[in-house]
Amino acid sequence: MPPAPQRRRRQAVEESDDEEISQAHRARADDDSDGGGDPMEGVERDESSQLIKKLVRYALACEYSRTPIRRDGIKERVLGPNGREFKKVFAGAQKQLRATFGMEMVELPARDRALLTADQKRKAAKSQTQKEATSNAYILVSTLPEAYRTPAIITPSKVQSADGEAAYAALYSLIIAIIVLSGGELSDPRLRRHLTRLNAGENMPSADPNNGNAPSEKTELVLQRMIKQGYLVRVVEAKTQGDEDSVTWHVGPRGKMEVNNEAIAALIRTVYGTRTAELEAKLQVSLKVKERKIDDAQAAEEGNGGEEEEAAAGNGDPGPSRRRGRRRAAAEEDGDDD
């Protein structure tokens, strides 16, 4: 039997060891409560972050090719087995798109029932539910303030060439503006007449106008591309036997989002060159856009422009507007002679 002092020392060592172990357990528990928690939470957080980045890349790739970002495509190509994480991943991608790229995903409007054929309307009536129709498709739009939405900042993308992209955007914007100002629909003969006046009745600039081998392409091919990408909708009404089918053109879902009434008004102001109170009043009536007051400096500049034109007319120069009128009259006389 060991002496009493040795037993007391051994008990003291064992008690100190037990106290160190309990302190270590308490420290580990405190770390877990401070945020370490279940290690699976960190794994899930990393997985969500990767899904968000994947959705951002998918959205940018779709917009590059002007393909709608469909909800089914997101579930199939981005989420995979994590389909229930759609709302969380979508919100995270929206936040990253706004902060990094100055863009966000907005849902395209559902297809207008007025543009459906008779068969499509019957099918839609059979499958109609109480829920409001949604497209479940998105595109990217800019979130930059209006002051920064200028050509100097938002330049045409270089899909194949910046010149080709600029020409294509100008053409579909102009066609959409004509359709909207015509009451929302345009017959095929009227569209062809407008394109002929634009010298685009047969050919339009290609995706790379600087390419000497193919600077232009057929107008029909460009119109079909606009239909495919959602800028335009072509509706064919079948007539009775012996009559030709009626073809009308409408603005597509992407066209409504990209070229809204404010964009159309900006295009018209650019074409006119100067803003007048009369022009702004017409835009208010036709497009219901926000009223933009003309400051005194601009009004004075426009007044000086009118005075310069009158002075030019007094010096024998008819001025640009009169010259255009004379050329038009001469062209009409030539047509009458033919």
Salt bridges, closest charged atoms under 4 A:
GLU63 OE2 - ARG254 NH1 3.14
GLU104 OE1 - ARG98 NE 2.77
ASP119 OD1 - ARG122 NH2 2.10
GLU146 OE2 - ARG292 NH2 2.48
GLU165 OE2 - ARG66 NH2 2.41
GLU185 OE1 - HIS250 NE2 3.95
ASP188 OD1 - ARG192 NE 3.32
GLU217 OE2 - ARG225 NH2 2.87
GLU220 OE2 - ARG192 NH1 2.61
GLU258 OE2 - ARG254 NH1 2.91
GLU278 OE2 - LYS282 NZ 3.57
GLU280 OE2 - ARG269 NE 2.83
GLU280 OE2 - ARG275 NE 3.19
GLU309 OE2 - ARG322 NH1 3.97
ASP317 OD1 - ARG323 NH1 2.68
